[in-house]
């Protein structure tokens, strides 16, 4: 097992040949890779992959998930995500400035959305407005309207 705890949430990417070589060696290893909070080389506040980075099998998100754990393409480099609470007050987490994301878990969705009748169809539960496509690219609009 390799534990990746090199860079944290404040990391800003910059090219470094020595770091890249370490990342490549870790990624080529047959060992399981566990990253703490964010796989090293990824920036925590986006889904961008700025350069070389660790590809984790498991990422242990400290206190809460970050955008890197949710947004593509970085999401796939995080592997399985396990969130652990370490005692940081929710008020502190809520006070962090920046864009916020909310993740709806299956358990929350079950509470919010009514159980659908087996004979229900897309018209049974209201309507949706789909704004998509353009004059020369109608494919997404056609697919959305016909499904």
N, C-alpha and C positions, 0 to 999 in steps of 0.2 A: 504494500500500500504506500502511496505517495500522498503526503499531506501538503497541499498548496496553501501557504499563508504568506506569500511574498509581498504582494501589493494589496491594498485595501480599497475602500470605497472612494477615497480621495484621489486615486491614481488618475493621472492624465498621460495618455500615450505619448511616448517619444521613442524613436528607433534606437536600439542599442544592440549591437551584434552579440555581445556576451549574453544578454538576457534572451535574445531570440534563440541562441544555441541551447540554452537551458530549457526553454519552452519546447523546442523540437525534440530534445532528448526525453523529456517527460512524456510528450505526446506519443513518442515511438515506443515507450516502455509498455510491456504487457501488464504492469501493475495497475490496480485500481487507483484512480486519482480522486481525492476528496479535497474540494476547495472550501476554504473558510470565507464565507460571505459573498465573495465575487471571484470567479476564476481570474487569476493574475493575467494582466494584459488587457482586460476589458474595462471599460468605463462604466460605473454603476448606474449612471443616469440616462442611459440610452440603450437602444438595441443594436447600435452600430458595432462593427468589429473593425477597429482602427488599424490593426496590424497583427503581428504574431501574438499568440495568447495560449493559455492552457485550455485544453478540452477536458472538462471534468466529467467523471462518471456520477458523482454526487456533489452537490453544492449545499453547504449548511448556511442558510440565510440567518443572520443574526438579528433577532427581534422582529423583523418584518421583511417581506419581499421587496426588492428594488426593481426599477424599470428593466434592468439587465436580465432579470429572471423571467420577465414576461414578454418582452418585445423581441421580434425576430430581426436579424438573424442570430443575435447573441444568445437568445433563449436556448437554442439547440446545443450550445457549448457548455451549458450549465448542468446538463444531465438531469438526474432526479434531484428535486429541490426539497429540502427538509428545513422547515423554519423552527428555530429554537428561541425561546424567550429567556433572556438573561437578566431581567429585572429592570430594564430601562422603562421609565414611566411613559404611558401612552401620551401624556401631555407634551413630553419632550419630542416624541416621534411626530405628533400632530403639528408641532411648532416648527418643524424643518421646512424651510422655504424651498420653493421650486414646484415643478409640475407634479401633480399627484395622479396616481392610477388606483383604480379599485378593481379587485378581482372578486368575481362572484363564484363562490364555491358551489359544488353540486348540492350540498346540504342547504345552503341559503336559497338556491333556485327552487328547491323543492318546497320551501316555506312560502315563497313569493308567488309562484305560478300555480294556478289551479290544475288539478289532474285533468287531462284531456280524455274525452270520451273516445272510444275506439273508432267511432264513425265520424269523428270531427274532421274537418278539412280546413284549408287556409282561410276560408271565409267565416268560419264559426267563431273565431276569436278576434274579430275586429279587422281592421284594414291597415295597410302599410303604404307609405309613400316612398317610392324608390327614385332617387335622382342619380342617374348614372349614364355613362356613355357620352358620346358626342356625335355630331353629324356624320362623321366618317367611321366611327367606332361604336356601333350599336350592340355588339355582342353581349356585354354584361347586362344591358337593359333588357334585351330579349330573353336571356336566361333567367333573370330575376322575375320577369313578368310571367314566364311560363312554368315556373316550378312551384 
